[in-house]
Amino acid sequence: MKIAVPTKADNQIDAHFGHCEFYMIYTISEQNQIISEERMESPQGCGCKSNIAGVFESVGVKIMLAGGIGDGAVNILNAHGVKVIRNCEGDVRVLAKKYLAGEVKDKGGNCAAHAHGSSEEHVCSHN
């Protein structure tokens, strides 16, 4: 199994899935341990409008630990066999280890609206 985490340059989870700098991809052993990690560049375009869901499916990603993410992106990822755990935060490697230890749960609350203006700003409503 593989876990993907949208990541910023400082190795913190990116609060906006569709605008992350890259993804850290963690390969997980049958003993639920991280056995390898790789950096995957983020495709151009907003997350849900890029081909990232298909790429994740083709490389075996089954879980994505996300910060803020919209319903459209969650639906597309789910359709490609990727379960999304929402509203995560912190250092991505620590986060992946906590998820494997059962300490990270989906907190719900997707980004409710996207205001794609000149700034490509996402407006999120987390309940």
N, C-alpha and C positions, 0 to 999 in steps of 0.2 A: 504494500500500500504506500501511497505517497500523499503528503500534505503540502499544500501551497499556502504561502503567506505573502500578501502584498506588502512590499517593504520600501522604506525610505533609505536614503544614503547613510543615516546614522543607525541602521539596523533596528529601527523601531517600526512597528506595524503602521502602515499608511492608513489614515482615517478615511480616505476616499479611494476605494478599490479601483475605480476607473482611471485614476490619475497617478498610480504608483510608479516609482522609478524602475522597479524590477520586482520579481517574485523570488522568494527563497523556496526551494522545493526540497523537502525532507523525505528520504526513503526510510520506511519503517520496517523493522524485522518482525518475524512471527512472535518474538518475545516482547513486542511493543517498545522497542528501543530505536533511536535514530542511528542508522548505520551509514548514511551518507547525506550530504547536502550539496545542492548546486544552485547557482544563480541563473535565473531565466529572465532575459530582457523582456520588458513589457512591450506588447505590440502597440503601434501607433493607433490613435483613436480611443474614444471612450470605451471603458471596459466591456459593457454589454453590447457595444456595436463592433467590437474587434472580434478576432477569431480565437480569443484566449480559451473559451470553453471547449472548443474542439481540440485545441492544443493540449489542454489539461487531460482530456479524455484519452488522447492518443499516447500520452506518456504515463498514464496510470494514476493520475491524481484522483483521489476519492473524497478528500476533505479539503476545504479552504477555510482558514481562520481569517476572518475579515474584520475590519473596523466598520466604517459606514459603507453601506451597499444598498442599491435600489432594488425594488421588487423585480424589475425586468431582468437585471443581472442575475438575481437569485434564481429566477425561473429558468433562464437559459442554462446556467450552470447545473441546476438540478436535472434538466433534460439531457445533459451530457454525463450524468452519473456522479456529479460532484455535490456533496452535501456541504452547505455553507453554515458556519458557526459565526454569528454576527456580534458586533459591538465588542470585539476584543481589543486589547491595548497592550503596549509594552514592548520589550525586547523580543524579537521574533523567535530566537532559539529557546529562550526561557519559556515563552508562550507555548511553543510546540511541545516542550517537555511537560509543562503543566497539563496540556490537553491529553497527552498520553497517560498521565497519572490520574486522569479523571477529574481534574480540578477546574476545567474550563467548560462551561455550558453555554448554549445559545441564549443570548439575552433579548432576542427579538428586536423589533423596531428598525425596519429598513428605512433607508432614505426615501422620503415620501414624494419628493418632487425634484426635478432637475431643471434648473434655469440656465440653459446653455446660451449665455450672452457672450459678449466679447471676452469676458474674463474666464469663461468655461467654469464658472462657480457652481458648486452643488449646494443646494439648500436642503438640509436634512432635518427631519423631525423625529427624534428618538423618544419614545414613550417608555 
